[in-house]
């Protein structure tokens, strides 16, 4: 068996693995990046990028369809799904090519194949007759869509989020099982193209991991799109028929749709990668690490979805930087209090930190200020007035604990609050910072003023209506 020696071997080339490899190479380490499929992982190839490409087109299509609101007259507009899919594929291919070149330009050696730990400092690459030896190993194997026996994915009638991205033509309707982030994003996408959507959720509301104000705002947007939301419902029986799928719900309702999307979560890629052989500590498939991203084995580190701390591409990237910096001898620690999250629905969502309820449950004397986009100049000027920005602070200290933004550009707007929470800024830091007018980010300044009982563009006598979300 051929052997290759490196300073660090990174197992998995997704949004956690490849940034860690680049950081290490820039720090002078000889690095191997072992990846079974494509670098970029699920995010670039089967998740974040392709879905956002499609959602961006749908957003434009929505605006064109209400062109009269803007004083424009547009006729004969239709959606070309085949072209949208082609565009999506071209974007992914272009980014993938650029990423491969970027990794190699940093001196990282990409090794194609499935890697498996055989010792605390060795990875065997299946099919390559290769043993990679390294002083340190970073595990970044990620996750894949969860395949449930109750909803057997065939890529024709019952789809996973991955197979749905390869859909050849738009269906008349679609049933989506699971109203988490993935289910809601696909619901918003298809509804925007005129497809009838049935959204089924076992819990009492959609986006159940977000606060009620966010969930309710997205629910209202979905209702305007004629999405049929079925909460507190579970699929009792699934039957594939000639013209589609019949879903019988426990509540008695029967749904017929040409296709079904199973969006019920993700499975961690921790099986058969040698964790047990080496003695890496796990709990229910989750790799346990400290805040330096180190496992119980000194030479083995773990990042990304397999740590199950924050299953977002950007969180995996930061975890990769933390692990790399520690390997390079620079003390770095992971802080999970300021990891932002975005949901690219209509309306869009951007959140960071704690909600008001979470802050109170954690013992903070907390207060909330919320500013509606309807009172925002830029929102009115661009005819995108749905949504709000709200900020949670600790009373007395003014420390910013969390923020939730719903509406146009929410995922971008919330970044201002990420910086504030990461640096433990107080609410005065926001109100005393000059914001460009007119912009959507002014909503943060306005919410900050409201939480201090000093609203500028909102009637003070109406504060009680926006401080109980």
Secondary structure by P-SEA (a helix, b strand, c coil): cbbbbbcbbbcccccccaaaaaaaaaaccbbbbbbccccccccccccaaaaaaaaaaaaaaaaaaaccccccccccccccaaaaaaaaaaaaaaaaaaaaaaaaaabbbbbbcbbbbccccbbbbccccbbbbccbbbbcccccccccccccccccccccaaaaaaccccccbbbbccccaaaaaaaaaaaaaccbbbbbbccccccccccaaaaaaaaaaaaaaccccccccccccccccccbbbbbcccbbbbbbcccccccbbbbccccccccccccccccccccccccccccccccccccccccccccaaaaaaaaaaaaaaaacbbbbbbcccbbbbbccccbbbbccccaaaaaaaccbbbbbbbbccccaaaaaacccccbbbbbbbcccccccccccccccccccaaaaaaaaaacccaaaaaacccccccccaaaaaaaaaaaccccccccccccccccc
